[in-house]
Structure formats: C-alpha cells, structure tokens
Amino acid sequence: MVSAAMTTEVKKEVSLEIAHVLFIDIVGYSKLSINDQRAAVDELTSVVRGSEQFQKAEAADKLVKIPAGDGMALVFYTSSEGPVQCATEISRALKNHPKLQLRMGVHSGPISGLVDVTGRANVAGAGINVAQRVMDCGDAGHILLSQRVAEDLDQYDPWRPLLHDLGACEVKHGLRVGVANLYGDEFGNPQLPKKFEMLKKHRARLRWGAVATALLLLGAIVAAFVIVSRRPTRSNSTITDKSIAVLPLENLSEEKENAFFADGVQEELLSNLAKIKDLKVISRTSVMQYKSGITRNLREIAQQLGVSNVVEGSVRRSGNHIRVSVQLIDALTDRHIWVQNYDRTLADSLALQGELATEIAAEVGATLSPQEKARVEARPTKNTAAYDAYLRGRALAAGLTTDQSNQESAARSFQEAVTLDPSFALAWAYLSCAQSSVYWTGIDSTPARLAAAKDAADHAVALQPTLPETHLALGYYRHYGVRDFNGALAEFQLAQKSLPNDVGVLRAIGLIQRRLGHWDEAIAVLRRVVELDPRNIESASILAFSYISTRRFSDALVVCDHILAVEPPNTQAVNLKTWSLWAMGNPEAADLVVANPGASLHLRAHQALNKRRYAEAADLFSKALKDARGDEKKEILLDLGLAQQRAGNVAASKVTYQQGVQEITQELSTVAADAGPAAQLHSLLGVDYAGLGDADSAISEGKKGIALQPTSEDPFEGPERQEQMAQIYALLGNADEAIPILKHLLHTSSPTEITPELMRINPIWDSIRNDPRFQELVAEKKP
C-alpha cells in the first residue's frame, strides 16, 4: 500500500483550510543579550495573553499558537477580524511596555495540519508564509494587512477609515504582495515603512533614467522596426488567443450582506463561459488569489494562468438596482479590448451573465454553436427572490474547497430558491449536488440526507432532463451516494458535452476513470484539470499521485515542483516528491527534499526506517503517532511495530501490534461488513496479526480483505489488498506465497509501493530478501 506518510488523503481529496494568521516579531531581538531576549519573549507572551480576542479564540478552541523564536504566529479559525482586532489590542497594550518594540502582519490563506520534528501538532502553508512576508514589510509599531484581509475589512464602516493602501511590496523569492497599513489614534504606526520609502525613491530614479534611455533608443527602435516589418513574424507562444480568466469582481455594494452577490455573479459568468467549447476558461479556485484591490500585474497573472485575456470588473447593488462594470483586457499588451457598464433592475439582471458571456466570447473570437448560445442565454428563473437565493448558494458552493462549513449553508440557500420557485430546475440540480457533497464528506451521512439528494435530482430530471446540470446532479448522487461508478461516469460524460470547461465535471470524470483502472484516460483528463486550474494544489496533487501509481515518476516530480512553486513548502508535495525519488533509486536527492521544512515527522521516520536506523525510526514514529488519526494512525502503528521489532525491542513491538489489533477490531464493529472500509480494515488487521506471528489469523484476515475488494471489481484499491496480503506472507517468512503476488503487482498500475527500488529499501521484505526469486524482482532496471 502507499504509505500514509506518502499520502492518505490525496486518494480522495487534499484537505486545506482557510485560517486567519497574525504574525508578530520583536524588533531588534538579535541585538539583545540572552537574558534580555528571554525577558522580551516573556513580556510579549504576557501582552498577547492579555488580549481579549486571544482569550476568546483560545477558550473556543479556535486558536493555534506557534512560537517563532523572536516572535510568534497566532492562527485564528474565527474570521479575518479576529487577528486584526487582536493586533490592535496588543498595540494599545504596548503603551505600558515602552521597551517592547513589535511589528505585526495579518493574512488569511490556506493552511494544513502536520506534526513537526518535535512531535507536536503544527500547521504550515501559504497562509503562514504570506503573513510573515507581510509583516517583514513593516517597521516597529506597524500593523500591516495583506490586501485580501484589507478587502474583507473594507466592507465594514468601522474599519474603512483605518485602512491605508501602501501598494505592492516585493518580498522573499521575488513575490509581490499587496499591503495596507492599519492605524488609528491609539494603535499602529502612521509612518510609511522604510521599504516603501526606498521603493518610492527607486521608482523616481527609474522614471528619470527611463526618459534618457528612451531618447537614446528611439532611433534604434525605429530602424529596427523598419527592418523587422519587412520580415514575416511568428509567435512562439503556446497560449491560445481564445483563453480567458475572470478575476474576482470587486464588490462595491454598501450593504455588507450583498457581498455574496458579486461572488455569485462571477461564478455564474464562469459557468456560462465554461459552456463554450471554443474557449479555454480558468477555474475560480485559481483566480481567487488575485482578488480586486491587490496590486495586479496582468501580464504576470496571464502567464501564471496560461491565458491571453483577463476580465476585470465590479458589482454594485443597492436595493433592487444593480450596476455591473466589466472590462476585457489583452493581458499581454495591457490593451482594453472591450469595456461595458450595465445598469439593471434585479429582475432585468436574471439573464445578464449569459449576455456577458456571449459578448466576451465574441470579442476574443470564439464561435458559439446554436445550442451553446441557447444554453448560455437561457433565463434560469423569472423569480428575482429565488434567483437571489440561488446566487447566494452558488457563491457559498464555490468556496467549498477552502471552507467545508459552507456546504450546508449552500444547500439551505438552494432549498430557499426552489421553495420560492418550485420550477427552478437549475437550483434543484445544484441543491442535489450540495446534498450529495454533505453526505460524502461525512458532515451528515444519514439515509435522510441521501434521500434529500435523490429527491432534488428527481425534481431536476422531471423539470429539465437534458439540462447539463441535471446530469451533474445525477453523477454526484451516483458517485457520492450509491457508489455506482459506471453510472456516475456516464452522467458526468453527458454533462461534460455541454460543460466542456467545467473543472468540477472534468475532475469527477478523472477520479472515476482512475477508480475503474482506466489510468491513461484518467491522466489525460486530470492534466486538462490542472491546465484549467493551474493554481489549485489539490488538483495538482491528484495528478502527481496518478503519475506515481502508473510509475511515471519523472512526470510526478514535474507536478510536485509546480506545486512547490505555487506554495513552498507544501507538505503533500514534499511527501510525493520524496517517494518518487526513492522509487527512482535516488535516495541522495530524496534526503535533500526531506530536509525541506514541509517534510512531516512521519516522512522523516520512513527515511530512518529505509536506512535501517530502527531505533531512530521507532522514536520518530512514536512522536508522529501522538497526533495521528484515522488511516494514518493505523499505518503508523504497523510501521512502529516493525521498527521496534527490527530494533530488537520485541516486547514493545508486541504491545504496538496488539494496540493495532484492538483498535481495528473495535472499528470493524462500526462499519458495514461488505463495504470498502471493511476490506481495508481486515487487510490491516491481517498485517498486525502477522507482526505478532499469528499466521492463521493473519492469513484469514488478509483473504477477507481481498474477497471484499477484489482487483477485478476495484482496480484502484484492490491492488492494495493484494500488497497487504504479500506483506502478511513476508512477515511470516512465506516467500512461496508472497513472491507471486509481488511479481503480479510489479507490472500493475496501482497506488502500491511495489517497485524494484522501493522493495529494495523497505525492511518489511527482509525475511524473504535472500530468496533468488525476490532478488530477480528487485534487480529490474531503475525507472
């Protein structure tokens, strides 16, 4: 099986959360004596703990505290106001601590949980990194906010006059972040940060230098133009002219409750553009980081997203009146292709997104078939209140990859829409999708929730059976609800014909093709997903894992490096890259990757195990076990038992394996006897029994796992049951039974660890390693 250190969640979906981070730094810390440093940190801790926001978040278990040597990071799981309010309270308190000089930075962004090298629970991700970069732009006393946080606060009257836009600041790795300075009469620092003062002077020098340079080069340019214009030209760009990214539309509405409306308009516009086959349309997930208000370099954005054209705009709603302003820009030349303002009542705006999509497509030269034009311009409902609720649901559903709590809220909004207009087929379809998602993710896996998903899908079928979103709803119900993968695939493929650029549809197709063992088809679709959603870490991780499963390790490395370029360091990408290098027989390069700050404690433990440093591996596995949950905990117990056994600590190994047996046996009593989870549990239980030397129980459990999930019926997870059966026989020293299984898996595309190089370094095979037949398997050429 592919170890949980390599990946557990990526088989389904990578889990990231949006958190709100306050990064605090003691200015001048390195110049203090050791005693003064200790005193400064103690003083900072006291001030921070005195903050009301800190105390509220900690009491609600919505806060993670991360020491950072000369400061700390506070990760709030409340709202973007939490860390900002905390920063102002700390700043006010500093009046009573004149010697303590602080600077602070706030950002909201994705983070993920991990276990650090000390064995403690920790978090990492772009949310933490960007908060620190924002802070680095300031001096003593400054409270700097990323543009994303500033935009969130700008919707509220009390915060608006306290926000002062500074523009973009270049930080580590050449990254440019939009920054705002927060200050009032009693907190913050109104002075321009030194970095921005230097930038201001530098720009002035560049302007004067540019004038002189331009005069000198003008003659040469004219002469060159005359020469070049006589020659045929050819573009080296692979970016199609019919490619487009719709950047987040700025919400100009005064009422904060209307913030969803701009997001809903953007989501509907993207959906309508995605229906046009002649276009390449970037998914919402990848464009959301370029929220309005952040200093935008459109050429850089276009290059990062792989498009030629960008749509920017704003939405203002006041009561029943709506104003939508949109501009289409050739991002490579910064030329405005088309600009339009729309003033509508809410009733007149029901078909606006379709009208916008048609005009934008025409401006970039895309051709619409009559069927596409009809679908794009269709008015979904005549009920304005129902449409309002529907847009709220779309805005909430679009944020599911970053905030799973929105799922039930989205379902409620769609339910409100169909209550107001029972003939609203599109809302029924998305209601079914939301209900299926709530069921699948475990928020509510009751039969009643599944029945609600089916009921909504049935309504959509009865109203508009050929609507592509109706097929989408049926696909998710069959996939998430009843695990009818072939039936789901058929529905998704029907939906994809009318939604050719819809990333959700394409990814669902890719995951089901992978589940059915159609690896080439799966990878082709998942590559298209990454092309349309290039900044989505989750989609890229799924593609990398699929490459690893088909032993295309070089391709996996390319995708991992892409992920790390988007979000350094990403723990999942570090894991996948390390296992790819091990599988390629390059442990030296793997060691360099494991040295990355994003490497998990579990991964470091496997590194020690592979190098036969058993005592060290056992210690690291023990530390990783403290915060492990679910499948990862079960696999760590197996790894720990093996490490202890090989280190000569037989008694400890027996206790560990027995703990595994006890926990799995208890869990088996809670799952359906014929379900996929039961198959995995029986197989893992068999490995635990093998570690204890109980051959009869081990073989019996392993065979149960294979019987419940045979490869013939489940080509994706079935091979894992076979791998665990081989591990059982190997731990029992039965080479005659283990080696034929390994020989079969060695040439089977699957998420297992059966490659020559991985078998060569994994100590679980040591008891059959000297068998000539095993030596023949591991002697195969390196991939």
C-alpha positions in Angstrom: 0.0 0.0 0.0 1.1 3.6 -0.5 2.1 4.7 3.0 0.1 7.3 4.8 3.3 9.3 5.0 3.3 9.4 1.2 -0.4 10.1 1.0 -3.6 9.2 2.7 -6.0 12.0 1.9 -4.8 12.6 -1.7 -6.5 9.4 -2.8 -9.7 11.3 -2.1 -9.0 15.0 -1.9 -6.3 17.0 -0.2 -7.6 18.8 2.8 -6.7 22.5 3.2 -8.3 25.1 5.5 -8.5 28.8 5.3 -7.2 30.4 8.5 -6.5 33.9 9.6 -2.9 34.5 10.8 -1.3 37.2 12.9 2.5 37.1 12.8 4.3 39.1 15.5 8.0 39.9 15.6 10.2 41.6 18.3 12.1 44.3 16.5 15.9 44.4 17.4 15.7 41.0 19.1 19.0 39.7 17.8 20.8 42.7 19.4 19.6 41.8 22.9 21.6 39.7 25.4 20.4 36.2 26.1 18.7 37.3 29.3 17.1 40.3 27.7 15.8 38.1 24.8 14.2 35.7 27.3 12.7 38.6 29.1 11.4 40.2 25.9 9.7 36.9 24.9 8.1 36.5 28.3 6.9 40.1 28.1 5.4 39.5 24.6 3.7 36.3 25.8 2.1 38.2 28.7 0.9 41.0 26.4 -0.5 38.6 23.9 -2.3 36.5 26.5 -3.9 39.7 27.9 -5.7 40.3 24.6 -9.4 39.8 24.7 -9.5 38.3 21.2 -6.7 35.9 22.1 -8.6 34.7 25.2 -12.0 34.3 23.3 -10.4 32.3 20.5 -8.4 30.1 22.9 -11.5 29.4 25.0 -13.5 28.4 21.9 -10.6 26.2 20.8 -10.3 28.3 17.6 -6.6 29.3 18.0 -3.3 27.7 17.3 -0.2 29.3 18.8 3.2 28.8 17.1 6.4 30.1 18.7 8.8 31.6 16.2 12.0 32.4 18.2 11.8 36.2 18.2 8.0 36.3 18.0 5.0 34.1 17.3 2.2 33.3 14.9 -1.4 33.1 16.1 -3.6 31.1 13.8 -7.3 32.1 14.2 -10.1 29.8 13.0 -12.8 32.5 13.5 -12.8 35.4 11.0 -10.3 37.8 9.4 -11.4 40.4 12.1 -10.1 38.1 14.9 -6.3 38.6 14.3 -6.7 42.2 13.3 -8.7 43.1 16.5 -6.1 41.1 18.5 -3.3 43.2 16.8 -5.0 46.5 17.8 -5.4 45.3 21.4 -1.7 44.3 21.6 -0.7 47.6 20.0 -2.7 49.6 22.6 -1.2 47.5 25.5 2.3 48.3 24.3 1.9 51.8 25.8 2.6 50.2 29.1 5.6 48.3 27.7 7.7 51.0 26.1 10.8 48.8 25.7 8.9 46.1 23.7 9.0 47.1 20.0 6.8 44.9 17.8 5.8 44.7 14.2 2.8 42.7 13.1 1.4 41.2 9.8 -2.0 39.7 9.1 -3.1 37.4 6.2 -5.9 35.0 5.5 -4.9 32.0 3.5 -4.7 28.2 3.2 -3.0 26.1 5.9 -2.8 22.4 6.6 -2.1 20.5 9.8 1.2 18.5 10.3 3.3 17.0 13.1 6.7 18.8 13.4 10.1 17.4 14.2 9.4 17.8 17.9 6.3 15.6 17.7 3.9 18.4 18.3 0.9 19.3 16.3 1.6 22.2 14.0 0.4 24.0 10.9 2.0 25.1 7.7 1.1 26.6 4.4 0.8 29.8 2.3 -1.4 31.4 5.0 1.5 31.3 7.5 4.2 32.3 4.9 2.4 35.3 3.5 1.5 36.7 6.9 5.2 36.7 7.7 6.1 38.3 4.4 3.5 41.0 5.0 5.0 41.6 8.5 8.5 41.8 7.0 7.4 44.9 5.0 6.9 46.9 8.2 8.9 48.6 11.0 8.4 48.9 14.7 4.8 49.7 15.6 3.3 48.8 12.2 0.2 46.6 11.8 0.3 45.6 8.1 -2.5 43.7 6.4 -2.4 41.7 3.2 -4.7 43.1 0.6 -7.0 40.2 1.0 -7.6 41.0 4.6 -7.9 44.7 3.9 -10.6 44.0 1.3 -12.5 41.9 3.8 -12.4 44.7 6.4 -13.2 47.4 3.9 -16.8 46.1 3.8 -17.3 47.3 7.3 -17.7 51.0 8.1 -15.7 51.0 11.4 -12.6 49.6 9.7 -12.7 51.5 6.5 -11.1 54.8 7.7 -8.3 52.9 9.4 -7.1 51.2 6.3 -4.4 52.9 4.2 -3.3 51.2 1.0 0.5 51.1 0.5 0.6 49.2 -2.8 2.8 46.2 -3.6 5.9 45.2 -1.7 8.5 42.8 -3.1 9.4 40.1 -0.5 11.2 36.7 -0.5 11.6 34.8 -3.8 10.5 37.9 -5.8 6.9 37.6 -4.6 4.9 40.8 -4.6 2.2 41.2 -2.0 -0.3 44.0 -1.8 -0.1 45.6 1.7 -2.3 48.0 3.7 -1.3 49.9 6.8 -3.8 49.8 9.7 -3.5 52.6 12.2 -5.7 54.8 14.4 -5.2 57.3 17.2 -4.4 54.7 19.8 -2.7 51.9 17.8 -0.5 51.3 14.8 2.2 53.4 13.1 1.2 56.0 10.6 4.7 56.4 9.2 5.5 55.0 5.7 7.5 51.8 6.2 11.2 52.1 5.2 10.8 49.5 2.4 8.1 51.6 0.8 10.2 54.8 1.2 13.1 53.1 -0.6 10.7 51.8 -3.3 9.3 55.3 -3.8 12.8 56.8 -4.3 13.8 54.0 -6.6 10.8 54.5 -8.8 11.6 58.2 -9.1 15.2 57.4 -10.2 13.9 54.9 -12.7 11.5 57.4 -14.2 14.3 59.9 -14.9 16.6 57.2 -16.2 13.9 55.8 -18.4 13.4 59.2 -20.1 17.1 59.4 -21.1 17.2 55.8 -22.1 14.1 56.2 -24.3 15.6 59.1 -26.2 18.8 57.2 -26.9 17.0 54.1 -28.1 14.3 55.8 -30.1 16.3 56.0 -33.3 17.4 52.4 -33.0 13.9 51.2 -32.4 12.6 52.9 -35.4 15.3 51.5 -37.6 14.8 48.0 -36.2 11.1 48.3 -36.8 11.7 49.1 -40.5 13.9 46.0 -40.8 11.6 43.6 -38.9 8.5 44.8 -40.5 9.8 43.5 -43.9 10.0 40.0 -42.5 7.2 37.6 -41.7 6.6 37.3 -38.0 5.7 34.2 -35.9 4.6 33.9 -32.3 6.4 31.4 -30.1 3.6 31.4 -27.5 1.6 28.3 -27.0 -1.2 30.3 -25.3 -4.3 30.4 -27.4 -6.0 33.8 -28.1 -9.3 32.2 -27.1 -8.2 31.8 -23.4 -9.6 33.8 -20.6 -9.5 34.3 -16.8 -12.3 36.1 -15.0 -10.7 37.8 -12.0 -12.8 38.2 -8.8 -15.3 41.0 -9.3 -15.0 43.9 -6.8 -17.9 44.3 -4.5 -18.9 48.0 -4.3 -22.2 47.4 -2.5 -22.5 49.4 0.7 -24.6 46.7 2.4 -22.2 44.0 3.7 -24.9 41.3 3.3 -24.7 41.9 -0.5 -21.0 40.8 -0.6 -22.2 37.4 -1.8 -23.8 38.9 -4.9 -20.5 39.8 -6.6 -19.2 36.3 -6.0 -22.4 34.8 -7.3 -22.2 36.9 -10.5 -18.6 35.9 -11.1 -19.4 32.2 -10.5 -22.4 32.3 -12.9 -20.3 34.2 -15.5 -17.6 31.5 -15.2 -20.2 28.7 -15.6 -21.7 30.3 -18.7 -18.2 30.8 -20.3 -17.4 27.2 -19.4 -20.2 26.0 -21.6 -18.4 27.4 -24.7 -16.2 24.6 -26.2 -14.1 27.1 -28.3 -12.8 28.8 -25.2 -10.3 28.0 -22.5 -11.6 29.2 -19.2 -9.6 29.2 -16.0 -11.4 27.9 -12.9 -12.5 30.1 -10.0 -10.1 28.4 -7.5 -7.1 29.6 -9.4 -8.2 33.2 -9.9 -9.4 33.9 -6.4 -5.9 34.7 -5.1 -6.0 37.8 -7.4 -8.8 39.5 -5.6 -9.7 43.0 -6.6 -7.7 45.7 -4.7 -4.5 43.7 -4.7 -1.9 45.3 -7.0 -2.3 43.4 -10.2 0.3 42.8 -12.8 -1.9 41.4 -15.6 0.9 40.1 -17.7 2.3 38.1 -14.8 -1.2 36.8 -13.9 -1.8 35.8 -17.5 1.5 33.9 -17.7 0.8 32.1 -14.4 -2.7 31.1 -15.5 -1.8 30.4 -19.2 -4.2 32.8 -20.8 -4.2 35.7 -23.2 -7.2 37.6 -21.9 -8.4 38.8 -18.5 -11.8 40.1 -17.3 -11.9 42.6 -14.5 -14.9 44.4 -13.1 -17.1 45.4 -10.2 -20.6 44.9 -9.0 -22.7 47.4 -7.0 -26.1 46.6 -5.7 -28.4 49.0 -3.9 -31.8 47.6 -3.1 -33.3 46.4 -6.4 -30.8 48.3 -8.6 -27.6 46.6 -10.0 -24.6 48.1 -11.8 -22.1 45.7 -13.3 -18.9 47.2 -14.9 -16.8 44.8 -16.9 -13.6 45.2 -19.0 -11.9 42.7 -21.2 -8.2 43.2 -21.4 -5.5 41.7 -23.6 -3.2 40.9 -20.7 -0.1 40.5 -22.9 -0.3 44.1 -24.2 -2.5 45.6 -21.4 -4.9 46.8 -24.2 -8.5 47.2 -23.3 -10.4 45.2 -25.8 -13.9 45.9 -24.6 -15.5 47.9 -21.7 -19.1 47.9 -20.8 -21.4 49.1 -18.0 -24.8 47.5 -17.3 -27.4 49.3 -15.2 -30.3 46.9 -14.5 -33.0 46.1 -12.0 -32.7 42.8 -10.3 -35.5 41.4 -12.5 -33.7 42.6 -15.6 -30.4 41.1 -14.5 -31.6 37.4 -14.5 -30.0 36.8 -17.9 -27.1 39.2 -17.5 -24.4 36.7 -17.0 -25.4 34.8 -20.2 -25.4 38.1 -22.1 -21.9 39.0 -20.7 -20.5 35.5 -21.6 -21.8 35.8 -25.2 -20.3 39.3 -25.7 -16.9 38.3 -24.1 -16.7 35.2 -26.3 -17.4 37.2 -29.4 -14.7 39.7 -28.5 -12.0 37.1 -28.2 -13.1 35.4 -31.5 -14.8 32.3 -30.0 -17.5 30.6 -32.0 -20.7 29.5 -30.3 -22.9 26.8 -31.7 -26.6 27.5 -31.8 -27.0 25.0 -28.9 -24.3 26.7 -26.9 -25.8 30.1 -27.5 -29.2 28.9 -26.3 -27.8 27.4 -23.2 -25.7 30.4 -22.3 -28.5 32.9 -22.8 -31.3 30.8 -21.1 -33.1 32.6 -18.3 -33.0 30.2 -15.3 -36.0 31.7 -13.5 -38.4 34.6 -13.5 -38.5 34.9 -9.7 -36.0 37.5 -8.6 -36.1 36.4 -4.9 -35.4 32.8 -5.9 -32.5 34.0 -8.2 -31.1 36.0 -5.3 -31.1 32.9 -3.0 -29.6 30.8 -5.9 -26.7 33.3 -6.3 -26.0 33.1 -2.6 -25.9 29.3 -2.9 -23.5 29.5 -5.9 -21.2 31.8 -4.0 -21.2 29.5 -1.0 -20.7 26.3 -3.0 -17.9 27.9 -5.0 -15.9 28.2 -1.7 -16.2 24.6 -0.7 -12.5 23.8 -1.5 -11.5 26.2 1.2 -14.4 26.2 3.7 -16.2 22.9 4.1 -18.7 24.6 6.6 -20.2 26.3 3.6 -21.7 23.1 2.3 -24.8 23.0 4.4 -25.3 26.8 4.0 -25.2 26.4 0.2 -27.8 23.6 0.5 -30.0 25.8 2.6 -29.8 28.7 0.0 -30.6 26.4 -2.9 -33.5 25.0 -0.8 -34.8 28.5 -0.3 -34.6 29.1 -4.1 -36.7 26.1 -5.0 -39.2 26.9 -2.3 -39.7 30.3 -3.9 -39.8 28.9 -7.4 -40.5 25.1 -7.5 -40.0 25.1 -11.3 -36.3 26.4 -10.9 -34.6 23.3 -12.4 -31.1 24.7 -12.1 -31.5 25.3 -8.4 -32.9 21.8 -7.9 -29.8 20.4 -9.6 -27.3 22.3 -7.5 -29.4 21.5 -4.4 -28.9 17.8 -5.2 -25.1 18.4 -5.7 -24.8 20.1 -2.3 -26.8 17.4 -0.5 -24.6 14.7 -2.1 -21.5 16.6 -1.0 -22.7 16.9 2.6 -23.4 13.2 2.6 -20.0 12.2 1.0 -17.8 14.4 3.3 -19.3 12.9 6.4 -21.0 16.1 7.7 -24.3 14.2 7.5 -24.1 10.7 6.2 -27.6 9.8 7.2 -30.1 8.0 4.9 -32.3 11.1 5.2 -29.5 13.3 3.6 -29.0 10.8 0.8 -32.8 10.7 0.2 -32.8 14.5 0.0 -30.1 14.4 -2.7 -32.1 12.0 -4.7 -35.3 13.9 -4.3 -33.7 17.1 -5.6 -32.2 15.3 -8.5 -35.6 13.7 -9.3 -37.1 17.2 -9.4 -34.4 18.4 -11.8 -35.0 15.4 -14.1 -38.7 16.0 -14.1 -38.3 19.7 -15.0 -35.4 19.6 -17.4 -34.0 16.2 -18.1 -31.5 17.3 -20.7 -30.0 20.2 -18.7 -26.3 19.5 -18.2 -26.5 20.4 -14.6 -29.2 17.7 -14.2 -26.7 15.2 -15.4 -24.2 16.7 -13.0 -26.6 16.2 -10.1 -27.2 12.6 -11.1 -23.5 12.0 -11.4 -22.7 13.2 -7.9 -25.6 11.3 -6.4 -24.5 8.0 -8.1 -20.8 8.7 -7.2 -21.1 10.0 -3.7 -24.3 8.4 -2.7 -24.6 4.9 -4.0 -21.0 4.4 -5.3 -22.3 3.4 -8.8 -19.1 4.5 -10.6 -20.0 3.4 -14.1 -23.4 5.1 -13.8 -21.8 8.2 -12.4 -19.2 8.3 -15.2 -22.0 8.1 -17.8 -23.8 11.0 -16.3 -20.6 13.1 -15.9 -19.7 12.5 -19.5 -23.1 13.6 -20.7 -22.7 16.8 -18.6 -19.2 17.4 -19.9 -20.5 17.6 -23.5 -22.3 20.8 -22.6 -19.8 22.0 -19.9 -16.5 21.4 -21.7 -14.5 23.7 -19.4 -16.1 22.8 -16.1 -13.3 21.7 -13.8 -15.6 20.0 -11.3 -17.1 17.8 -14.1 -13.6 17.0 -15.5 -12.1 16.1 -12.1 -15.0 13.9 -11.3 -14.5 12.1 -14.6 -10.8 11.7 -13.9 -11.3 10.3 -10.4 -13.9 7.8 -11.6 -11.7 6.7 -14.5 -8.9 6.2 -12.0 -11.2 4.3 -9.7 -12.1 2.0 -12.7 -8.4 1.4 -13.5 -8.6 3.5 -16.8 -5.3 5.2 -16.0 -4.5 6.8 -19.4 -8.0 8.3 -19.6 -7.8 9.5 -16.0 -4.4 11.2 -16.5 -5.5 12.9 -19.8 -8.5 14.4 -18.0 -6.6 15.3 -14.9 -3.9 17.1 -17.0 -6.7 19.1 -18.5 -8.0 19.9 -15.0 -4.6 21.3 -14.0 -4.4 23.3 -17.2 -7.8 25.0 -16.4 -7.0 25.2 -12.7 -3.2 25.8 -12.5 -3.1 27.2 -9.0 -5.2 24.5 -7.4 -2.9 22.5 -5.1 -5.5 19.7 -4.6 -5.9 19.0 -8.3 -2.2 19.0 -9.0 -1.6 16.6 -6.1 -4.2 14.2 -7.5 -2.4 14.3 -10.9 1.0 13.7 -9.2 -0.4 10.7 -7.3 -1.8 9.3 -10.5 1.6 9.6 -12.2 3.2 7.8 -9.3 0.5 5.0 -9.5 1.4 4.4 -13.1 5.2 4.5 -12.3 5.7 7.8 -14.3 7.9 9.2 -11.5 9.6 11.9 -13.6 6.2 13.3 -14.6 5.2 13.2 -10.9 8.4 15.2 -10.0 7.4 17.9 -12.5 4.0 18.3 -11.0 5.4 18.3 -7.4 7.8 21.1 -8.4 4.9 23.0 -9.8 3.0 22.7 -6.5 6.1 23.8 -4.6 6.5 26.8 -6.8 2.9 27.8 -6.0 3.1 27.0 -2.3 6.5 26.4 -0.8 6.7 24.3 1.3 3.6 22.1 0.7 3.7 19.0 2.9 1.8 16.8 0.4 4.1 17.8 -2.5 7.2 17.1 -0.3 5.9 13.7 0.5 5.0 12.8 -3.1 8.4 14.1 -4.4 10.3 12.1 -1.8 8.6 8.8 -2.5 9.1 9.4 -6.3 12.8 9.9 -5.8 13.0 6.8 -3.6 11.2 4.8 -6.3 13.6 6.1 -8.9 16.6 4.9 -6.9 17.8 8.4 -6.0 18.0 8.4 -2.1 20.5 11.3 -2.1 18.1 13.7 -3.8 15.3 12.4 -1.6 17.4 13.3 1.5 17.6 16.9 0.3 13.8 17.0 -0.1 13.2 15.5 3.4 15.4 18.4 4.7 12.6 20.7 3.5 10.6 22.5 6.3 7.5 21.0 4.7 8.6 17.4 5.5 6.3 15.7 8.0 7.6 13.8 11.0 6.0 10.6 9.5 8.1 11.1 6.4 11.3 11.5 8.4 10.5 8.3 10.2 10.2 6.4 7.0 13.6 7.9 5.9 15.2 6.4 9.0 13.4 3.1 8.6 14.6 2.8 5.0 18.2 3.4 6.2 17.8 0.6 8.8 18.2 3.2 11.6 15.5 1.3 13.6 15.8 3.0 17.0 15.6 6.4 15.4 12.7 5.4 13.2 10.8 3.9 16.3 11.3 7.2 18.1 10.0 9.3 15.2 7.0 7.0 14.6 6.2 7.2 18.3 6.2 11.0 18.1 4.1 11.0 14.9 1.6 8.7 16.5 0.6 11.2 19.2 -1.4 13.4 16.8 -2.2 10.8 14.1 -5.8 10.0 13.3 -7.7 7.6 11.1 -5.9 5.6 8.4 -2.6 7.3 9.2 -2.7 6.1 12.8 -3.3 2.5 11.7 -0.4 2.6 9.3 2.0 4.3 11.8 1.2 1.5 14.3 2.2 -1.1 11.7 5.4 0.9 10.9 6.2 1.4 14.6 5.7 -2.3 15.4 8.1 -3.2 12.6 10.8 -0.7 13.6 10.6 -1.8 17.3 10.8 -5.5 16.2 13.9 -4.9 14.0 15.5 -2.8 16.7 15.3 -5.8 19.0 12.6 -4.4 21.3 10.3 -7.4 20.9 8.1 -6.6 23.9 7.4 -3.1 22.8 6.7 -4.4 19.3 4.1 -6.9 20.6 2.3 -4.1 22.6 2.2 -1.9 19.4 0.8 -4.7 17.2 -1.7 -5.6 19.9 -2.9 -2.0 20.1 -3.4 -2.1 16.3 -5.5 -5.3 16.6 -7.6 -3.8 19.3 -8.4 -0.6 17.6 -9.1 -2.2 14.2 -11.3 -4.9 15.7 -13.3 -2.2 17.5 -13.7 -0.1 14.3 -14.8 -3.2 12.3 -17.8 -3.4 14.6 -19.0 0.0 13.4 -18.8 -0.4 9.6 -20.9 -2.3 7.2 -19.5 -5.8 6.7 -19.4 -5.6 2.9 -18.2 -2.1 2.5 -14.8 -0.9 1.1 -13.7 0.4 4.5 -14.2 -3.1 6.0 -12.0 -4.6 3.3 -9.1 -2.2 4.2 -9.6 -2.9 8.0 -9.5 -6.7 7.5 -6.2 -6.4 5.5 -4.6 -4.1 8.0 -5.7 -6.4 10.8 -4.0 -9.3 9.0 -0.7 -7.4 8.9 -0.9 -6.7 12.6 -1.5 -10.4 13.3 1.4 -11.3 11.1 3.6 -8.9 13.1 2.5 -10.9 16.2 3.3 -14.2 14.5 -0.3 -15.4 14.5 -0.2 -17.0 11.0 -3.8 -18.4 10.9 -5.5 -15.2 11.9 -3.2 -13.1 9.7 -3.9 -15.1 6.5 -7.6 -15.3 7.3 -8.0 -11.6 7.7 -5.9 -10.8 4.6 -8.1 -13.1 2.5 -11.2 -11.4 3.8 -9.9 -8.1 2.6 -9.2 -9.4 -0.9 -12.6 -11.1 -1.1 -14.4 -7.9 -0.1 -12.4 -5.7 -2.6 -11.0 -7.9 -5.4 -9.0 -6.1 -8.1 -11.4 -7.3 -10.8 -14.1 -5.2 -9.2 -11.9 -2.3 -7.8 -8.8 -1.8 -9.9 -7.8 1.2 -7.8 -7.9 -0.1 -4.2 -8.0 -3.8 -4.9 -4.2 -4.0 -5.5 -3.6 -2.5 -2.1 -5.4 -5.5 -0.5 -3.0 -7.8 -2.5 0.0 -5.8 -1.4 -1.1 -6.2 2.2 -1.5 -10.0 1.6 2.1 -10.1 0.3 3.2 -8.2 3.4 1.5 -10.8 5.6 3.2 -13.7 3.9 6.6 -11.9 4.0 6.3 -11.1 7.8 5.5 -14.8 8.2 8.6 -15.8 6.1 6.5 -17.4 3.4 8.3 -16.5 0.2 6.4 -19.0 -1.9 3.1 -17.2 -1.4 4.5 -13.6 -1.2 6.6 -13.5 -4.4 4.0 -14.4 -7.0 1.8 -11.6 -5.6 4.7 -9.1 -5.8 5.6 -10.3 -9.3 2.0 -9.5 -10.4 1.8 -6.1 -8.7 5.2 -5.1 -10.1 3.7 -4.7 -13.5 0.3 -3.4 -12.4 -0.6 0.3 -12.3 -1.9 0.9 -8.8 -1.3 3.0 -5.7 1.1 0.5 -4.1 4.7 0.6 -3.1 5.7 -2.3 -5.3 8.6 -1.1 -7.4 12.1 -2.6 -7.6 13.7 0.3 -5.8 11.0 0.6 -3.1 11.2 -3.1 -2.4 14.9 -2.9 -2.2 14.9 -0.3 0.6 11.8 -1.4 2.5 12.7 -3.6 5.5 9.3 -5.3 5.6 10.6 -7.7 2.8 13.9 -8.6 4.7 12.7 -12.0 5.7 12.3 -13.1 2.0 15.0 -10.8 0.6 17.6 -13.5 0.1 15.3 -15.7 -2.0 16.7 -15.7 -5.6 13.2 -15.1 -6.9 12.9 -11.9 -4.9 16.4 -10.8 -5.9 15.3 -11.2 -9.5 12.3 -8.9 -8.9 14.4 -6.1 -7.4 17.1 -6.4 -10.0 14.9 -5.0 -12.7 16.0 -1.7 -14.3 15.5 1.5 -12.4 12.6 3.6 -13.7 
